[in-house]
Amino acid sequence: MGKSIPQYLGQLDIRKSVVSLATGAGAIYLLYKAIKAGIKCKPPLCSNSPICIARLAVERERHGRDSGELRRLLNSLECKQDEYAKSMILHSITRCVYLLEAEASACTTDDIVLLGYMLDDKDNSVKTQALNTLKAFSGIRKFRLKIQEHSIKVLELISTIWDTELHIAGLRLLNNLPLPDYVHPQLRRVMPALMEILQSDYILAQVQAVRLLSYLAQKNDLLYDILNCQVHSNFLNLFQPTQPGSLLYEVLVFAERLSEGRNAPHYRAVKWHYNEQSLSESLFGEESRLADRLLALVIHPEEDVQIQACKVIVSLQYPQDLRARPSSCQPSRSYFKNTE
């Protein structure tokens, strides 16, 4: 029964070939079954992920169909929800307002009222998300007047709650709205809080605060309140070249508007008295070091900052009424005379 070695090896090679063929055929068969099963079992068109829902909603709107997503979210906000759920719903509503323009425009002022109720929620994150949602709706013209009605409440939140995210959301909303005159008394009351936010260490909040202050500095009845507001002794650190360019630019715009406002004929016609630690003394007082800060910013690497620094210098050198008549323009008394 014995086999020679060559015969045994030959038989072994044949068996290996058969096994290899069988294995290959099996693999092909399994692959075929997998493909067939995949064709029969189609995956769902979309998952429940926020990105997928948003894509589907945008696609439907693109084809002129209402996804219903925004309305569904607003309706769910009326139901009893815990704080986390309310925050997530508001976040989703904000996203939908930006993505689904037609559906957002189809909303009503009742929806804005509902969002306004969220500003009274006990949870700060819900308040913040509600502010973000109102900011999104403020881009639609027909809702702006209704959203304006919440301005005083927004100012109250900003001035009584020290929460950076809430500050950013509230200030972004206010900066996106024209503030009516009836809000000015409340603005006077919150001026110290706005100045504190400006002097904080949170860049995004600082930028939003100084943008609002720059806007208010153009209001004749608020200019003195801003200039007489108390500031920290190191306020001029905001003009340091090491500050982010975005903040430096906005602070310089603020300084230019203050300078123009205080040099306006109607403002100079009144003899104003300022506190020792007021913004006016810090920027324009005899002991101010603003000149040094501005001269350093003239060579700042960012061109916008350079140009704005030069504008502030010009506004300090020449009162507004004289700059309107360059032929007869004479340098006014200024602390820049010592730094020529």
Phi, psi and omega in degrees: 000353184292149178244149176285159180302314179302318179297318181296316180295321179298316179296323179295320178297321180296317180297319178300319181296318180297314179299319180297316179296319180295318179296316179297318179294321179296318180296318179296320181295317179297320178297319179300315181296321180296317180295317180298318179294322179296324180290320181290320184259084180289136178290157177298150183298329184206145176273182180269010181291147181304321182296315182293318178299317180297317179298316180297317180296317179296319180297319179295318180294325180298330180264016175078016180250139179280122181287336181077358185294315182295316179296319179299318181293317179296321178295322181291336179291336179283341179280162179291122182226154173281172187298318181297315181298318179299318179299316181292321179296315179298320178299318180292323177298317179302314180299317181294323180299319179288326186272324187249080188299316183294316180294322179294319180291336180279353178291170184240171177294337175298326177293323178293321177299317178300316179294326178297326177299328182295341179290346178263003180297150182286342184266129182294327181293325177293316176303314182298314180295324177295321177297319178297321180292317177297323176299318179297316180290336181293347176283352178258119192305319188291347181260353190296316180297321180293320179291327177304329182298342181265005184301315182296319178297319180297317178298322178297316180297316182297323186272344184248346181240122179267088182219116188300314181297321178294319177302312182299313182296315181294318181290324177297321178295311181298323180289347180260004182236144168283121184274123181290162183298330183292350178274345186302319177302320178292325178297322177298321182290328184266001182305316178300323179293319177298320180292326177294318178298318178301327183265010178281185182252022182248104190305312183299318178292320179298316181298316180294321180295316183288331175296318178294317179297323178296320178294316182290332180296344179272357177268119185303323184278356180247347187301313181297320180299324179288312183295330182269002181290139180287140178229166178289159180296337181259027183305323184291353173298339177295342180260009179292139180300340181282350178291153176303141182303323181298320179287316180303314181300313182293322178295322179291322175299317178301314180297320179296317181291324175295317180296315179296320181295315182287340178268356180293142184307317184291332179280321180289345180288345180250141177269106184266149176241131184243152174294156181298323181260030182281163175299323180300314180294321181295321183269319191238001180288168183296332181267004183293144176253022180300324181303315180298319180297317183293319180296326177291329183278345177297335179251024178295144181298336181268125186298321180301321179292316178305309184298317182292325176298319178295323178297320179295317180300316179296317181295330178283327182285322187232121174303156187301317183291331178283326180293339177285346179232076187298333183292330181251019186286128177238141180300134176275167177298123185209151178288355176286346182298336181271357183239018181297000000 
